[in-house]
Amino acid sequence: MAGAVLLTSCWEGITRAASATILATRGTVRVKEGLAAQFLSARPGLALGAGAILQSTREAQADLALLPSTLARMAGEGELIIDSVELSKDGNETGDAMLARRVEISLRAGTVFVTHRRPPGAAGSLFVKTPHGIVTANSDCLVCIEANSQRLRVTCARGLVGIAPASGQQALSVDAGSVAELTSQTSSLVAVAADAAGQERVTDVLSAERELLALARAQRNILPR
């Protein structure tokens, strides 16, 4: 794990930065850490601190443990940035209770499948920034997020996520079985049952979740707690 230990005023606890972990890759996936760094081939087991940039090509795939409670698959051509990963505990010892987990990433372009679980007895927050808005979750969810310069598309297979549009449009709540689509001027929310592409994405994200959970279980000894 990386980062300094910080005292917070929001609660009696200690917040520290953690690292995301690459669980697996397929095809061409590159990573860069630091302003002066060059892009290098991503490899399983690599820890990614705040500011790390992942790039993948059309046929590529990168599986990530942002935290044990938040797993993601970057599929196809795209770019993703690890903005911050934080753990807050009731003290600085291994056995101290977890108070909160917080993940912030930026999806500049591409597709990402995310399974997010709120830790029992603790807060858990997810923020995915895109060119057209920020997708947020504070409870369990399973979503597919697709972003490009023209639109943002969010398909929710489980739970609930919110979207704060960058355009200033009214915020959206996207629950299980719904698809939201945003452009710079419009937004829509429809049922997955009425959207063929949404039905495909639900199948894709359910499959991705099964594989991500299996990868995380196999490598749980290297993940932050």
ROSE-4610 file (N, C-alpha, C; in Angstrom, 1 decimal, always signed):
// ROSE-4610
residu = [M/M/M/A/A/A/G/G/G/A/A/A/V/V/V/L/L/L/L/L/L/T/T/T/S/S/S/C/C/C/W/W/W/E/E/E/G/G/G/I/I/I/T/T/T/R/R/R/A/A/A/A/A/A/S/S/S/A/A/A/T/T/T/I/I/I/L/L/L/A/A/A/T/T/T/R/R/R/G/G/G/T/T/T/V/V/V/R/R/R/V/V/V/K/K/K/E/E/E/G/G/G/L/L/L/A/A/A/A/A/A/Q/Q/Q/F/F/F/L/L/L/S/S/S/A/A/A/R/R/R/P/P/P/G/G/G/L/L/L/A/A/A/L/L/L/G/G/G/A/A/A/G/G/G/A/A/A/I/I/I/L/L/L/Q/Q/Q/S/S/S/T/T/T/R/R/R/E/E/E/A/A/A/Q/Q/Q/A/A/A/D/D/D/L/L/L/A/A/A/L/L/L/L/L/L/P/P/P/S/S/S/T/T/T/L/L/L/A/A/A/R/R/R/M/M/M/A/A/A/G/G/G/E/E/E/G/G/G/E/E/E/L/L/L/I/I/I/I/I/I/D/D/D/S/S/S/V/V/V/E/E/E/L/L/L/S/S/S/K/K/K/D/D/D/G/G/G/N/N/N/E/E/E/T/T/T/G/G/G/D/D/D/A/A/A/M/M/M/L/L/L/A/A/A/R/R/R/R/R/R/V/V/V/E/E/E/I/I/I/S/S/S/L/L/L/R/R/R/A/A/A/G/G/G/T/T/T/V/V/V/F/F/F/V/V/V/T/T/T/H/H/H/R/R/R/R/R/R/P/P/P/P/P/P/G/G/G/A/A/A/A/A/A/G/G/G/S/S/S/L/L/L/F/F/F/V/V/V/K/K/K/T/T/T/P/P/P/H/H/H/G/G/G/I/I/I/V/V/V/T/T/T/A/A/A/N/N/N/S/S/S/D/D/D/C/C/C/L/L/L/V/V/V/C/C/C/I/I/I/E/E/E/A/A/A/N/N/N/S/S/S/Q/Q/Q/R/R/R/L/L/L/R/R/R/V/V/V/T/T/T/C/C/C/A/A/A/R/R/R/G/G/G/L/L/L/V/V/V/G/G/G/I/I/I/A/A/A/P/P/P/A/A/A/S/S/S/G/G/G/Q/Q/Q/Q/Q/Q/A/A/A/L/L/L/S/S/S/V/V/V/D/D/D/A/A/A/G/G/G/S/S/S/V/V/V/A/A/A/E/E/E/L/L/L/T/T/T/S/S/S/Q/Q/Q/T/T/T/S/S/S/S/S/S/L/L/L/V/V/V/A/A/A/V/V/V/A/A/A/A/A/A/D/D/D/A/A/A/A/A/A/G/G/G/Q/Q/Q/E/E/E/R/R/R/V/V/V/T/T/T/D/D/D/V/V/V/L/L/L/S/S/S/A/A/A/E/E/E/R/R/R/E/E/E/L/L/L/L/L/L/A/A/A/L/L/L/A/A/A/R/R/R/A/A/A/Q/Q/Q/R/R/R/N/N/N/I/I/I/L/L/L/P/P/P/R/R/R]
num = [1/1/1/2/2/2/3/3/3/4/4/4/5/5/5/6/6/6/7/7/7/8/8/8/9/9/9/10/10/10/11/11/11/12/12/12/13/13/13/14/14/14/15/15/15/16/16/16/17/17/17/18/18/18/19/19/19/20/20/20/21/21/21/22/22/22/23/23/23/24/24/24/25/25/25/26/26/26/27/27/27/28/28/28/29/29/29/30/30/30/31/31/31/32/32/32/33/33/33/34/34/34/35/35/35/36/36/36/37/37/37/38/38/38/39/39/39/40/40/40/41/41/41/42/42/42/43/43/43/44/44/44/45/45/45/46/46/46/47/47/47/48/48/48/49/49/49/50/50/50/51/51/51/52/52/52/53/53/53/54/54/54/55/55/55/56/56/56/57/57/57/58/58/58/59/59/59/60/60/60/61/61/61/62/62/62/63/63/63/64/64/64/65/65/65/66/66/66/67/67/67/68/68/68/69/69/69/70/70/70/71/71/71/72/72/72/73/73/73/74/74/74/75/75/75/76/76/76/77/77/77/78/78/78/79/79/79/80/80/80/81/81/81/82/82/82/83/83/83/84/84/84/85/85/85/86/86/86/87/87/87/88/88/88/89/89/89/90/90/90/91/91/91/92/92/92/93/93/93/94/94/94/95/95/95/96/96/96/97/97/97/98/98/98/99/99/99/100/100/100/101/101/101/102/102/102/103/103/103/104/104/104/105/105/105/106/106/106/107/107/107/108/108/108/109/109/109/110/110/110/111/111/111/112/112/112/113/113/113/114/114/114/115/115/115/116/116/116/117/117/117/118/118/118/119/119/119/120/120/120/121/121/121/122/122/122/123/123/123/124/124/124/125/125/125/126/126/126/127/127/127/128/128/128/129/129/129/130/130/130/131/131/131/132/132/132/133/133/133/134/134/134/135/135/135/136/136/136/137/137/137/138/138/138/139/139/139/140/140/140/141/141/141/142/142/142/143/143/143/144/144/144/145/145/145/146/146/146/147/147/147/148/148/148/149/149/149/150/150/150/151/151/151/152/152/152/153/153/153/154/154/154/155/155/155/156/156/156/157/157/157/158/158/158/159/159/159/160/160/160/161/161/161/162/162/162/163/163/163/164/164/164/165/165/165/166/166/166/167/167/167/168/168/168/169/169/169/170/170/170/171/171/171/172/172/172/173/173/173/174/174/174/175/175/175/176/176/176/177/177/177/178/178/178/179/179/179/180/180/180/181/181/181/182/182/182/183/183/183/184/184/184/185/185/185/186/186/186/187/187/187/188/188/188/189/189/189/190/190/190/191/191/191/192/192/192/193/193/193/194/194/194/195/195/195/196/196/196/197/197/197/198/198/198/199/199/199/200/200/200/201/201/201/202/202/202/203/203/203/204/204/204/205/205/205/206/206/206/207/207/207/208/208/208/209/209/209/210/210/210/211/211/211/212/212/212/213/213/213/214/214/214/215/215/215/216/216/216/217/217/217/218/218/218/219/219/219/220/220/220/221/221/221/222/222/222/223/223/223/224/224/224/225/225/225]
x = [+0.8/+0.0/+0.9/+0.3/+1.1/+0.4/+1.2/+0.6/+0.8/+0.7/+0.9/-0.4/-0.2/-1.4/-1.9/-3.2/-3.8/-4.8/-4.9/-5.9/-7.1/-8.3/-9.5/-10.3/-11.1/-11.9/-13.4/-13.6/-15.0/-15.4/-14.4/-14.7/-13.4/-13.5/-12.3/-11.8/-10.8/-10.2/-9.0/-8.4/-7.2/-7.5/-7.3/-7.4/-6.1/-5.9/-4.7/-5.0/-4.0/-4.2/-3.8/-4.5/-4.2/-3.9/-3.5/-3.2/-4.2/-4.6/-5.4/-4.4/-4.9/-4.1/-4.6/-3.7/-4.0/-4.2/-5.3/-5.5/-5.2/-5.5/-5.2/-5.3/-4.6/-4.7/-4.8/-5.4/-5.4/-5.2/-4.4/-4.1/-3.2/-3.2/-2.3/-2.8/-2.3/-2.7/-1.4/-1.4/-0.2/-0.6/+0.4/+0.2/+1.3/+1.0/+1.9/+1.7/+2.7/+2.6/+3.6/+3.1/+4.0/+4.0/+4.2/+4.2/+5.3/+6.5/+7.6/+7.8/+6.9/+7.0/+6.6/+7.0/+6.6/+5.6/+4.8/+3.9/+4.7/+4.3/+4.9/+3.8/+4.2/+3.2/+2.7/+1.3/+0.7/+0.9/+1.0/+1.2/+0.4/-0.1/-0.8/+0.0/-0.6/+0.1/+0.7/+0.7/+1.2/+0.3/+0.8/+0.1/+0.0/-1.2/-1.4/-1.8/-1.0/-1.3/-2.1/-2.4/-3.2/-2.4/-3.2/-2.6/-2.2/-2.2/-1.8/-2.8/-2.3/-3.1/-3.0/-4.2/-4.3/-4.8/-4.2/-4.7/-4.8/-5.9/-6.0/-6.5/-6.1/-6.5/-7.8/-8.3/-9.6/-9.9/-9.0/-9.2/-8.7/-8.4/-7.7/-8.7/-8.2/-9.0/-8.1/-8.5/-7.7/-8.6/-8.3/-9.1/-8.4/-9.2/-8.6/-9.3/-8.6/-9.1/-8.8/-9.8/-9.6/-9.5/-10.4/-10.3/-10.9/-10.8/-11.4/-12.9/-13.5/-15.0/-15.4/-14.4/-14.7/-13.8/-14.4/-13.6/-14.1/-13.2/-13.5/-12.8/-13.5/-12.9/-13.0/-11.9/-11.8/-11.8/-12.7/-12.9/-12.8/-11.9/-11.8/-10.9/-11.0/-10.1/-10.6/-9.7/-10.1/-9.0/-9.3/-8.3/-9.0/-8.3/-8.8/-7.7/-8.1/-7.2/-7.6/-6.6/-6.9/-6.7/-7.8/-7.7/-7.3/-8.0/-7.7/-8.4/-7.7/-8.2/-7.9/-8.9/-8.7/-9.4/-8.7/-9.2/-9.3/-10.4/-10.4/-10.7/-9.8/-10.0/-10.0/-10.5/-10.6/-9.3/-8.2/-6.9/-6.0/-4.7/-3.7/-3.2/-4.0/-3.5/-4.3/-3.7/-4.3/-5.7/-6.0/-7.3/-8.3/-7.9/-8.9/-10.0/-11.2/-12.4/-12.3/-12.8/-12.9/-14.1/-13.8/-14.9/-15.4/-14.6/-15.0/-14.0/-14.5/-13.6/-14.2/-13.2/-13.6/-12.7/-13.4/-12.7/-13.1/-12.1/-12.4/-11.6/-12.2/-11.5/-12.1/-11.4/-11.8/-11.8/-12.9/-13.0/-13.1/-11.9/-11.9/-12.6/-12.4/-13.1/-13.1/-14.1/-14.1/-15.2/-15.1/-16.1/-15.5/-16.2/-15.8/-17.0/-16.8/-17.8/-17.3/-18.2/-17.8/-18.8/-18.2/-19.0/-18.5/-19.4/-19.1/-20.0/-19.3/-20.1/-19.7/-20.7/-20.5/-20.1/-18.9/-18.4/-19.4/-19.6/-20.5/-20.1/-21.0/-20.6/-19.8/-19.6/-18.7/-19.3/-18.9/-19.3/-18.5/-19.0/-18.3/-18.8/-17.9/-18.3/-17.5/-18.2/-17.6/-17.9/-16.9/-17.1/-16.3/-17.1/-16.5/-16.8/-15.7/-15.8/-15.7/-16.6/-16.5/-16.7/-16.5/-16.6/-18.0/-19.0/-20.4/-21.0/-20.3/-20.9/-20.2/-20.6/-20.0/-21.0/-20.6/-21.4/-21.0/-22.0/-21.7/-22.5/-21.9/-22.6/-22.2/-23.1/-22.8/-23.3/-23.8/-24.3/-23.9/-24.4/-24.0/-24.6/-23.7/-24.2/-23.3/-23.9/-23.2/-23.6/-22.6/-22.9/-21.9/-22.4/-21.6/-21.6/-20.4/-20.3/-19.5/-20.1/-19.5/-19.4/-18.2/-18.1/-17.2/-17.6/-16.8/-17.1/-16.6/-16.8/-18.2/-19.1/-20.4/-21.4/-21.2/-22.2/-21.7/-22.5/-22.3/-23.5/-23.2/-24.2/-24.0/-25.0/-24.8/-25.9/-25.5/-26.5/-26.3/-27.4/-27.4/-28.0/-27.2/-27.7/-28.2/-27.6/-28.0/-27.7/-28.6/-28.4/-28.9/-28.2/-28.6/-27.3/-27.3/-26.2/-26.9/-26.1/-26.6/-25.7/-26.2/-25.4/-25.6/-24.5/-24.5/-24.0/-24.9/-24.4/-23.5/-22.5/-21.6/-22.2/-23.3/-24.0/-24.9/-25.1/-25.9/-27.4/-27.7/-29.0/-29.4/-30.6/-31.1/-30.4/-30.0/-29.3/-30.3/-29.7/-30.4/-30.1/-31.2/-31.0/-31.3/-30.3/-30.4/-30.4/-31.6/-31.7/-31.6/-31.6/-31.4/-32.4/-31.9/-32.8/-33.1/-32.2/-32.4/-31.1/-31.3/-30.2/-30.4/-29.3/-29.3/-28.4/-28.7/-27.8/-27.8/-26.6/-26.5/-25.6/-26.0/-25.1/-24.9/-24.3/-24.1/-25.4/-26.5/-27.8/-29.0/-28.9/-30.0/-29.7/-30.8/-30.6/-31.9/-31.7/-32.8/-32.6/-33.7/-33.7/-34.8/-34.3/-35.3/-35.0/-36.0/-35.8/-34.9/-34.1/-33.2/-34.1/-35.3/-36.1/-36.5/-36.4/-36.8/-35.5/-34.4/-33.1/-32.2/-32.1/-31.3/-29.9/-29.3/-27.9/-27.7/-28.7/-28.7/-28.8/-29.6/-29.7/-28.4/-27.7/-26.3/-25.4/-25.4/-24.5/-24.8/-26.0/-26.3/-25.7/-25.8/-25.1/-23.6/-23.1/-21.6/-21.1/-21.9/-21.4/-21.6/-22.6/-22.8/-21.6/-21.2/-20.1/-18.8/-18.6/-17.4/-17.3/-18.4/-18.4/-18.0/-18.5/-18.1/-16.6/-16.1/-14.6/-13.8/-14.2/-13.5/-13.5/-14.6/-14.7/-13.7/-13.7/-12.8/-11.3/-11.0/-9.6/-9.2/-10.2/-9.9/-9.7/-10.5/-10.4/-9.0/-8.6/-7.3/-6.1/-6.3/-5.2/-5.5/-6.4/-6.8/-5.6/-4.5/-3.4/-2.6/-2.8/-2.1/-2.9/-4.2/-5.1/-5.1/-5.3/-5.4/-6.6/-6.5/-7.6/-7.9]
y = [-1.2/+0.0/+1.2/+2.3/+3.5/+4.6/+5.7/+6.9/+7.2/+8.4/+8.8/+8.6/+8.5/+8.3/+9.7/+9.9/+11.2/+11.1/+12.1/+12.1/+12.9/+12.4/+13.1/+13.7/+14.7/+15.4/+14.9/+14.1/+13.6/+12.5/+11.7/+10.7/+10.4/+9.7/+9.3/+8.1/+8.3/+7.2/+7.7/+6.7/+7.0/+6.7/+7.6/+7.4/+7.3/+6.3/+6.1/+5.7/+6.1/+5.8/+4.3/+3.7/+2.3/+2.2/+1.1/+0.9/-0.1/+0.2/-0.8/-1.9/-3.0/-4.1/-4.7/-4.9/-5.6/-7.1/-7.7/-9.1/-9.9/-9.4/-10.1/-9.2/-9.5/-8.7/-9.7/-9.2/-9.9/-8.9/-9.2/-8.3/-7.2/-6.1/-5.0/-4.0/-4.0/-3.1/-2.4/-1.1/-0.3/+0.5/+0.8/+1.6/+2.6/+3.8/+4.8/+5.4/+5.6/+6.2/+7.3/+8.5/+9.7/+10.5/+11.8/+12.7/+12.4/+12.0/+11.8/+10.4/+9.5/+8.1/+7.8/+6.7/+6.2/+5.1/+4.9/+3.7/+2.4/+1.5/+0.2/-0.9/-2.1/-3.2/-3.5/-3.6/-3.9/-5.4/-5.8/-7.2/-7.5/-8.7/-9.1/-8.9/-8.5/-8.3/-6.9/-6.0/-4.7/-3.8/-3.1/-2.1/-0.8/-0.2/+1.1/+2.2/+3.2/+4.2/+5.3/+6.3/+7.5/+8.1/+8.4/+9.0/+8.0/+6.8/+5.8/+5.8/+5.7/+5.7/+4.3/+3.7/+2.5/+2.7/+2.2/+2.3/+0.9/+0.6/-0.7/-0.6/-1.6/-1.6/-2.3/-2.4/-2.8/-4.2/-5.2/-6.5/-6.9/-5.8/-6.0/-6.1/-6.5/-6.5/-6.4/-5.6/-5.5/-5.7/-6.6/-6.9/-6.3/-5.5/-4.7/-5.0/-5.0/-4.9/-3.5/-2.7/-1.3/-1.4/-2.2/-2.6/-4.0/-4.8/-6.1/-6.0/-4.8/-4.7/-4.0/-3.6/-3.0/-3.5/-4.3/-4.9/-4.3/-4.3/-3.7/-4.4/-4.4/-4.9/-3.9/-3.5/-2.5/-3.4/-3.2/-4.1/-3.3/-3.7/-3.0/-1.8/-1.0/+0.2/+1.3/+1.8/+2.8/+3.3/+4.3/+4.9/+5.1/+4.7/+4.8/+5.3/+6.2/+6.7/+6.4/+5.9/+5.7/+7.1/+7.7/+9.0/+8.9/+8.0/+7.8/+6.5/+5.8/+4.7/+4.9/+4.9/+5.2/+4.2/+3.9/+3.1/+3.9/+3.9/+4.5/+3.5/+3.5/+2.5/+3.1/+2.4/+2.9/+2.6/+3.2/+2.9/+2.5/+2.2/+1.9/+0.5/-0.4/-1.8/-2.7/-3.8/-4.7/-5.1/-5.4/-5.8/-4.8/-3.5/-2.4/-2.4/-2.0/-2.0/-1.1/-1.5/-0.7/+0.3/+1.5/+2.5/+2.9/+3.0/+3.4/+3.0/+2.8/+2.6/+3.5/+4.1/+5.1/+4.9/+4.8/+4.6/+5.7/+6.4/+7.4/+7.0/+6.8/+6.6/+7.5/+7.7/+8.5/+7.6/+7.4/+6.7/+7.7/+8.0/+9.0/+8.5/+7.2/+6.6/+5.1/+4.4/+3.0/+2.4/+1.1/+0.4/-0.2/-0.1/-0.7/-1.4/-2.6/-3.3/-3.2/-2.8/-2.6/-3.4/-4.2/-4.7/-4.1/-3.4/-2.7/-3.2/-3.6/-4.1/-3.2/-2.8/-2.0/-2.9/-2.7/-3.6/-3.6/-4.8/-4.9/-4.0/-3.1/-2.3/-1.1/-0.8/+0.3/+1.0/+2.2/+3.0/+2.6/+2.6/+2.3/+3.2/+3.9/+4.9/+4.6/+4.8/+4.6/+5.9/+6.4/+7.6/+7.2/+7.3/+7.1/+8.3/+9.1/+10.3/+10.1/+10.6/+10.5/+11.9/+12.0/+13.3/+13.9/+13.1/+13.6/+13.5/+13.1/+13.1/+12.1/+12.2/+11.3/+10.3/+9.0/+7.9/+7.6/+7.5/+7.3/+6.2/+5.5/+4.5/+4.5/+4.3/+4.2/+2.9/+2.0/+0.7/-0.3/-1.5/-2.6/-2.3/-2.5/-2.3/-3.1/-3.4/-4.1/-3.3/-2.6/-1.8/-1.9/-1.5/-1.4/+0.1/+0.7/+2.2/+2.3/+2.9/+3.2/+4.6/+5.1/+6.5/+6.8/+7.8/+8.4/+9.9/+10.5/+11.9/+12.4/+11.4/+11.8/+11.5/+10.4/+10.0/+9.2/+9.1/+8.3/+7.3/+6.0/+5.0/+4.2/+4.0/+3.3/+2.2/+1.0/-0.1/-0.8/-0.8/-1.3/-2.6/-3.6/-5.0/-5.3/-4.6/-4.8/-3.6/-3.3/-2.2/-0.9/+0.2/+1.6/+2.4/+3.2/+4.2/+5.6/+6.6/+7.9/+8.5/+9.4/+10.1/+11.6/+12.3/+13.8/+14.3/+14.7/+15.1/+16.4/+16.3/+17.5/+18.7/+18.5/+19.6/+20.4/+19.9/+20.6/+20.1/+19.1/+18.5/+17.9/+17.6/+16.9/+15.6/+15.3/+14.1/+12.9/+11.8/+10.5/+9.5/+8.7/+7.5/+6.3/+5.4/+4.3/+3.0/+2.3/+1.1/-0.1/-1.2/-2.5/-2.7/-3.1/-3.3/-2.1/-1.0/+0.2/+0.6/+1.4/+1.9/+3.4/+4.2/+5.6/+6.0/+7.0/+7.5/+9.0/+9.6/+11.1/+11.6/+12.7/+13.5/+14.9/+15.8/+17.1/+17.9/+17.4/+18.1/+17.3/+16.0/+15.1/+14.1/+13.5/+12.3/+11.5/+10.2/+9.3/+8.1/+7.5/+6.4/+5.4/+4.2/+3.2/+1.8/+0.9/-0.4/-1.2/-2.1/-3.0/-3.9/-4.3/-5.1/-4.5/-3.2/-2.5/-2.0/-2.5/-2.1/-3.3/-3.6/-4.9/-4.8/-3.6/-3.4/-3.5/-3.0/-3.1/-4.5/-5.3/-6.8/-7.5/-7.1/-7.7/-7.3/-6.0/-5.5/-6.2/-6.5/-7.2/-8.5/-9.3/-10.6/-10.4/-9.4/-9.2/-8.9/-8.0/-7.6/-8.7/-9.6/-10.7/-11.7/-12.0/-12.8/-12.3/-11.0/-10.3/-10.4/-10.2/-10.3/-11.7/-12.7/-14.1/-14.3/-13.8/-14.0/-13.1/-11.9/-11.0/-11.5/-12.0/-12.6/-13.8/-14.6/-15.8/-15.3/-14.3/-13.8/-13.2/-12.4/-11.8/-12.8/-13.8/-14.9/-15.6/-15.8/-16.5/-15.6/-14.3/-13.4/-12.5/-13.0/-12.1/-11.8/-12.6/-12.3/-11.1/-10.6/-9.4/-8.1/-8.2/-7.1/-6.4/-5.0/-4.2/-4.5/-4.4/-4.7/-3.5]
z = [+0.0/+0.0/+0.0/-0.6/-0.7/-0.1/+0.2/+0.7/+2.2/+2.6/+3.9/+4.7/+6.0/+7.0/+7.3/+7.2/+7.4/+8.5/+9.4/+10.4/+9.8/+10.0/+9.4/+10.5/+10.1/+11.1/+11.0/+10.0/+9.8/+10.8/+11.2/+12.2/+12.9/+14.0/+14.8/+14.1/+13.3/+12.5/+11.7/+11.0/+10.2/+8.8/+7.9/+6.5/+5.8/+5.0/+4.2/+2.8/+1.9/+0.5/+0.3/-0.6/-0.9/-2.4/-2.9/-4.3/-4.9/-6.1/-6.9/-7.4/-7.8/-8.2/-9.5/-10.4/-11.7/-11.4/-11.7/-11.4/-12.7/-13.9/-15.1/-16.3/-17.3/-18.6/-19.8/-20.8/-22.1/-23.2/-24.2/-25.3/-24.8/-25.5/-25.3/-24.2/-23.1/-22.0/-21.5/-21.5/-21.0/-19.8/-19.0/-17.8/-17.6/-17.1/-16.8/-15.5/-14.7/-13.3/-13.2/-12.9/-12.8/-14.1/-13.9/-15.1/-16.1/-15.5/-16.4/-16.9/-16.4/-16.8/-18.2/-18.7/-20.0/-19.8/-20.8/-20.8/-20.9/-20.0/-20.0/-20.1/-20.4/-20.5/-19.1/-18.9/-17.6/-17.4/-16.1/-15.8/-14.5/-14.4/-13.2/-12.0/-10.9/-9.6/-9.5/-10.5/-10.4/-9.6/-8.7/-7.8/-8.5/-8.5/-9.2/-8.2/-8.0/-7.1/-7.7/-7.0/-7.5/-8.7/-9.7/-10.9/-12.0/-11.7/-12.7/-13.8/-15.1/-16.3/-17.0/-17.3/-18.0/-19.4/-20.4/-21.8/-22.3/-23.1/-23.7/-25.1/-25.9/-27.3/-27.6/-28.8/-29.1/-28.6/-28.7/-28.3/-26.9/-26.2/-24.9/-23.7/-22.6/-21.4/-20.2/-19.2/-17.9/-16.8/-15.9/-14.7/-13.5/-12.7/-11.6/-10.3/-9.2/-7.8/-7.4/-7.5/-7.0/-5.4/-4.8/-3.5/-3.4/-2.4/-2.3/-2.5/-2.2/-2.3/-3.6/-4.5/-5.7/-6.8/-7.7/-8.8/-10.1/-11.1/-12.4/-13.5/-14.7/-15.9/-17.0/-17.5/-18.6/-19.9/-20.8/-21.9/-23.2/-24.1/-25.4/-25.3/-26.3/-26.4/-25.4/-24.6/-23.7/-22.9/-22.0/-21.1/-19.7/-18.7/-17.3/-16.4/-15.5/-14.5/-13.1/-12.3/-10.9/-10.2/-9.8/-9.1/-7.6/-6.9/-5.5/-5.0/-4.1/-3.4/-1.9/-1.1/+0.3/+1.3/+2.4/+3.4/+4.7/+5.5/+6.7/+7.8/+8.8/+9.9/+11.3/+12.2/+13.6/+14.3/+13.8/+14.3/+13.2/+13.6/+12.6/+12.7/+13.4/+13.5/+12.6/+12.2/+11.3/+11.7/+13.0/+13.4/+13.7/+13.5/+13.8/+12.8/+13.3/+12.4/+11.2/+10.1/+8.9/+9.1/+8.8/+8.8/+7.5/+6.5/+5.1/+4.1/+2.9/+1.7/+0.6/-0.1/-1.1/-2.4/-3.5/-4.8/-5.8/-6.4/-7.5/-8.7/-9.8/-11.1/-12.1/-13.2/-14.4/-15.6/-16.3/-17.5/-18.6/-19.2/-20.3/-21.5/-21.8/-23.0/-22.8/-23.3/-23.3/-22.4/-22.1/-21.4/-20.1/-19.0/-17.8/-17.1/-16.6/-15.8/-14.4/-13.5/-12.1/-11.2/-10.2/-9.2/-7.9/-7.2/-5.9/-4.8/-3.7/-2.5/-1.3/-0.6/+0.6/+1.7/+2.3/+3.3/+4.5/+5.1/+6.3/+7.4/+7.9/+9.0/+8.7/+7.4/+7.0/+5.8/+5.6/+4.4/+3.2/+2.0/+0.8/-0.3/-0.9/-2.0/-3.2/-4.4/-5.7/-6.5/-7.2/-8.1/-9.4/-10.5/-11.8/-12.6/-12.9/-13.6/-15.1/-15.9/-17.4/-18.0/-19.3/-19.9/-19.8/-19.6/-19.6/-18.2/-17.2/-15.9/-15.0/-13.7/-12.7/-12.2/-12.3/-11.8/-10.4/-9.4/-8.0/-7.5/-6.5/-5.7/-4.3/-3.4/-1.9/-1.4/-2.2/-1.8/-2.9/-2.7/-3.6/-5.0/-6.0/-7.4/-8.4/-9.5/-10.6/-11.9/-12.5/-13.6/-14.8/-16.0/-17.1/-17.5/-17.6/-17.9/-19.2/-20.2/-21.5/-21.8/-22.1/-22.3/-23.6/-24.3/-25.4/-25.5/-26.6/-26.7/-27.0/-27.5/-27.8/-26.7/-25.9/-24.9/-23.8/-22.7/-21.6/-21.5/-21.4/-21.3/-20.0/-19.2/-17.9/-17.9/-17.8/-17.7/-16.3/-15.5/-14.1/-14.1/-13.7/-13.5/-12.1/-11.1/-9.7/-8.9/-7.9/-7.1/-7.6/-7.3/-7.7/-7.8/-8.9/-9.1/-9.4/-9.1/-9.5/-10.6/-11.4/-12.4/-12.2/-12.0/-12.0/-13.3/-14.3/-15.6/-15.6/-16.4/-16.5/-17.1/-17.8/-18.5/-17.6/-16.3/-15.4/-15.5/-16.3/-16.4/-15.0/-14.9/-13.6/-13.4/-12.2/-11.8/-12.1/-12.4/-12.7/-11.6/-11.3/-10.5/-11.4/-11.5/-12.4/-11.5/-11.5/-10.6/-11.5/-10.8/-11.5/-12.7/-13.8/-15.0/-15.8/-15.6/-16.3/-17.1/-18.1/-18.9/-19.0/-18.7/-18.8/-19.9/-20.7/-21.8/-21.7/-21.7/-21.7/-22.8/-23.4/-24.2/-23.6/-24.3/-23.8/-23.7/-24.4/-24.4/-23.9/-23.9/-23.7/-22.7/-22.1/-21.2/-21.3/-21.1/-21.2/-20.2/-19.8/-18.9/-19.3/-19.7/-20.2/-19.5/-19.6/-19.1/-20.0/-19.3/-20.1/-21.0/-20.6/-21.4/-22.7/-22.8/-24.0/-24.8/-24.4/-25.0/-25.3/-26.6/-27.0/-26.5/-26.7/-26.3/-24.8/-24.1/-22.6/-22.2/-22.8/-22.5/-22.7/-23.7/-24.0/-22.9/-22.5/-21.4/-20.1/-19.8/-18.5/-18.5/-19.6/-19.7/-19.6/-20.2/-20.2/-18.8/-18.1/-16.7/-15.7/-15.9/-15.0/-15.1/-16.4/-16.7/-16.1/-16.3/-15.9/-14.3/-13.6/-12.2/-11.7/-12.3/-11.9/-12.0/-13.1/-13.4/-12.5/-12.2/-11.3/-9.9/-9.4/-8.1/-7.9/-8.9/-8.9/-8.9/-9.7/-9.7/-8.3/-7.8/-6.5/-5.4/-5.4/-4.3/-4.5/-5.7/-5.9/-5.5/-5.5/-5.2/-4.0/-3.1/-1.9/-1.0/-1.0/-0.1/-0.5/-1.8/-2.2/-2.2/-1.9/-2.0/-0.6/-0.7/+0.5/+1.3/+2.6/+3.5/+4.4]
